[in-house]
Amino acid sequence: VPPILLDKQFSEFTPDITPIILAAHTNNYEIIKLLVQKGVSVPRPHEVRCNCVECVSSSDVDSLRHSRSRLNIYKALASPSLIALSSEDPFLTAFQLSWELQELSKVENEFKSEYEELSRQCKQFAKDLLDQTRSSRELEIILNYRDDNSLLEEQSGNDLARLKLAIKYRQKEKTFSPTAGGSSKTSLTSGLVSLFGRNEKLKKSVAGE
């Protein structure tokens, strides 16, 4: 790297804007892919009320800049290309992140609208991801996926594990009981409408067709 690029007086970006964060902010798929393949990642930010020496010091010096630095990281983490390239389960990652961003919007008042928009972006990414499925079978594999089971394990049953988790993050309710029967499916169907709109493949998967 040319020394001039490392000189802060010639930089348009603050020190927290690393190459992968900048690439994620612009959702540059090719650059993100290159960096991820080289083992580069976006670090998870500390909690809002973290009392570690680094966070306390940064907040004392400039609390607004400290909050903006956190926002910059989350803006990168919410990049659809970064999620797709770095997550083993992009669908679940998107919903976990969406919920986390929504919670942050309640405590980071200076950037409330930015966090709300990033939360919506993550939910839209999950919807767009499901829209790419070419058949009900592909959709069923995604919605029934469990970390501890094979994707194609037939005996796992049509319990819509991933979808239930998605609705859990959306509605902040407990995971549905697998023995809830029809009432569970009714809740899932109503949840689908708010999450993804009226998607026929999703309706068939919930109905077990």
C-alpha positions as CSV (number, residue, x, y, z in Angstrom):
1,V,0.0,0.0,0.0
2,P,1.5,3.4,-1.0
3,P,2.4,5.4,2.2
4,I,0.3,8.3,1.1
5,L,-2.8,6.2,1.4
6,L,-2.0,5.5,5.1
7,D,-1.6,9.2,5.9
8,K,-4.8,10.3,7.7
9,Q,-4.6,13.8,6.2
10,F,-5.1,12.4,2.7
11,S,-7.9,10.0,3.7
12,E,-11.6,10.8,3.1
13,F,-12.6,8.2,5.7
14,T,-12.3,7.8,9.4
15,P,-10.0,5.1,10.7
16,D,-12.9,2.7,11.5
17,I,-13.8,2.5,7.8
18,T,-11.7,-0.5,6.7
19,P,-11.6,-1.7,3.1
20,I,-14.2,-4.5,3.7
21,I,-16.5,-2.0,5.6
22,L,-16.3,0.4,2.7
23,A,-17.0,-2.4,0.2
24,A,-19.9,-3.5,2.2
25,H,-21.3,0.0,2.4
26,T,-21.4,0.1,-1.4
27,N,-22.5,-3.5,-1.5
28,N,-19.6,-4.3,-3.9
29,Y,-20.0,-8.0,-4.4
30,E,-16.7,-8.6,-6.2
31,I,-14.5,-6.7,-3.7
32,I,-16.3,-8.3,-0.7
33,K,-15.8,-11.7,-2.2
34,L,-12.1,-11.1,-2.7
35,L,-11.7,-9.9,0.8
36,V,-13.7,-12.7,2.4
37,Q,-11.7,-15.3,0.4
38,K,-8.6,-13.7,2.0
39,G,-10.0,-14.2,5.4
40,V,-11.0,-10.6,6.1
41,S,-14.2,-10.1,8.2
42,V,-16.2,-7.3,9.8
43,P,-15.8,-7.4,13.6
44,R,-18.9,-7.5,15.6
45,P,-19.4,-4.2,17.5
46,H,-19.5,-4.1,21.3
47,E,-22.8,-3.7,23.1
48,V,-24.1,-0.2,23.4
49,R,-23.5,0.0,27.1
50,C,-20.2,-1.9,27.0
51,N,-17.9,-0.8,29.8
52,C,-14.6,-2.1,28.4
53,V,-11.6,0.3,28.4
54,E,-11.7,0.8,24.7
55,C,-15.5,1.7,24.6
56,V,-15.4,4.0,27.6
57,S,-12.3,5.8,26.3
58,S,-13.8,6.3,22.9
59,S,-17.2,7.4,24.2
60,D,-15.5,9.9,26.6
61,V,-13.5,11.5,23.8
62,D,-16.4,11.8,21.4
63,S,-19.7,9.9,22.1
64,L,-21.3,10.8,18.8
65,R,-18.3,9.6,16.8
66,H,-18.3,6.4,18.9
67,S,-22.0,5.8,18.1
68,R,-21.4,6.6,14.4
69,S,-18.5,4.1,14.4
70,R,-21.0,1.4,15.6
71,L,-23.5,2.4,13.0
72,N,-20.8,2.1,10.3
73,I,-20.1,-1.5,11.4
74,Y,-23.8,-2.4,11.4
75,K,-24.3,-0.8,8.0
76,A,-21.6,-3.1,6.7
77,L,-23.0,-6.2,8.5
78,A,-26.4,-5.5,6.9
79,S,-24.9,-5.6,3.3
80,P,-26.8,-8.3,1.3
81,S,-23.6,-9.2,-0.5
82,L,-21.6,-9.6,2.8
83,I,-24.4,-11.7,4.4
84,A,-24.6,-13.9,1.3
85,L,-20.8,-14.4,1.1
86,S,-19.9,-14.8,4.8
87,S,-22.9,-16.5,6.5
88,E,-23.6,-20.2,6.5
89,D,-27.3,-19.4,7.0
90,P,-28.0,-16.1,5.3
91,F,-31.8,-16.4,5.9
92,L,-31.4,-16.7,9.7
93,T,-28.6,-14.2,9.8
94,A,-30.7,-11.6,8.1
95,F,-33.5,-12.0,10.6
96,Q,-31.3,-12.0,13.7
97,L,-29.6,-8.9,12.4
98,S,-32.9,-7.2,11.5
99,W,-34.2,-7.8,15.1
100,E,-30.9,-6.5,16.6
101,L,-31.0,-3.4,14.4
102,Q,-34.6,-2.7,15.4
103,E,-33.6,-2.9,19.1
104,L,-30.7,-0.6,18.5
105,S,-33.0,2.0,16.9
106,K,-34.7,2.3,20.4
107,V,-31.5,3.2,22.2
108,E,-29.4,4.9,19.6
109,N,-31.6,7.9,19.3
110,E,-29.2,9.9,17.1
111,F,-29.4,7.3,14.4
112,K,-32.9,5.9,15.0
113,S,-34.0,6.2,11.3
114,E,-30.8,4.7,10.0
115,Y,-31.1,1.6,12.2
116,E,-34.8,1.2,11.2
117,E,-33.9,1.4,7.6
118,L,-31.1,-1.2,8.0
119,S,-33.6,-3.5,9.8
120,R,-36.0,-3.2,6.8
121,Q,-33.1,-3.8,4.4
122,C,-32.3,-7.1,6.2
123,K,-35.9,-8.3,6.1
124,Q,-36.1,-7.4,2.4
125,F,-33.0,-9.4,1.7
126,A,-34.5,-12.5,3.4
127,K,-37.6,-12.0,1.3
128,D,-35.6,-11.6,-1.9
129,L,-33.6,-14.7,-1.0
130,L,-36.7,-16.8,-0.7
131,D,-38.0,-15.4,-4.0
132,Q,-35.1,-17.0,-5.7
133,T,-36.3,-20.5,-4.9
134,R,-37.4,-22.3,-8.1
135,S,-39.7,-24.9,-6.5
136,S,-41.7,-25.7,-3.3
137,R,-39.1,-28.4,-2.6
138,E,-36.2,-25.9,-2.5
139,L,-38.3,-23.6,-0.3
140,E,-39.1,-26.6,2.0
141,I,-35.4,-27.4,2.4
142,I,-34.6,-23.8,3.4
143,L,-37.5,-23.4,5.8
144,N,-37.0,-26.8,7.5
145,Y,-33.2,-26.4,7.8
146,R,-31.7,-27.2,11.2
147,D,-28.0,-26.8,12.2
148,D,-27.9,-30.3,13.7
149,N,-29.6,-32.2,10.8
150,S,-28.9,-32.9,7.2
151,L,-30.6,-30.5,4.8
152,L,-32.1,-33.4,2.9
153,E,-33.0,-35.6,5.9
154,E,-36.6,-36.6,5.1
155,Q,-37.5,-37.9,8.6
156,S,-36.9,-34.4,10.1
157,G,-40.5,-33.5,9.2
158,N,-42.1,-30.4,7.9
159,D,-41.8,-28.3,11.1
160,L,-40.7,-25.1,9.3
161,A,-37.9,-24.6,11.9
162,R,-36.3,-21.6,10.1
163,L,-39.6,-19.9,9.4
164,K,-40.6,-20.2,13.1
165,L,-37.3,-18.5,14.1
166,A,-37.9,-15.8,11.6
167,I,-41.3,-15.1,12.9
168,K,-39.9,-15.2,16.5
169,Y,-37.5,-12.4,15.7
170,R,-40.3,-10.5,13.9
171,Q,-42.9,-10.8,16.6
172,K,-40.6,-11.2,19.7
173,E,-42.6,-14.3,20.7
174,K,-41.4,-17.7,21.9
175,T,-40.7,-20.4,19.4
176,F,-43.9,-22.2,18.3
177,S,-44.4,-25.6,19.9
178,P,-43.9,-28.4,17.2
179,T,-47.0,-30.1,18.7
180,A,-49.3,-27.0,18.4
181,G,-50.9,-28.5,15.2
182,G,-53.3,-26.3,13.3
183,S,-53.1,-23.3,15.6
184,S,-49.4,-23.1,15.0
185,K,-49.9,-23.2,11.2
186,T,-52.5,-20.5,11.5
187,S,-50.0,-18.3,13.4
188,L,-47.4,-19.1,10.8
189,T,-49.7,-18.2,7.9
190,S,-50.6,-14.8,9.5
191,G,-46.9,-14.2,10.2
192,L,-46.0,-15.0,6.6
193,V,-48.3,-12.2,5.3
194,S,-46.5,-9.6,7.4
195,L,-43.1,-10.9,6.6
196,F,-43.2,-11.8,2.9
197,G,-46.6,-10.8,1.6
198,R,-48.7,-13.4,-0.2
199,N,-46.2,-15.8,-1.6
200,E,-48.0,-18.9,-3.0
201,K,-45.0,-21.2,-2.5
202,L,-44.8,-20.2,1.1
203,K,-48.5,-20.8,1.6
204,K,-48.2,-24.3,0.2
205,S,-45.2,-25.1,2.4
206,V,-47.1,-24.1,5.5
207,A,-50.1,-26.0,4.5
208,G,-48.0,-29.1,3.8
209,E,-49.1,-29.3,0.2
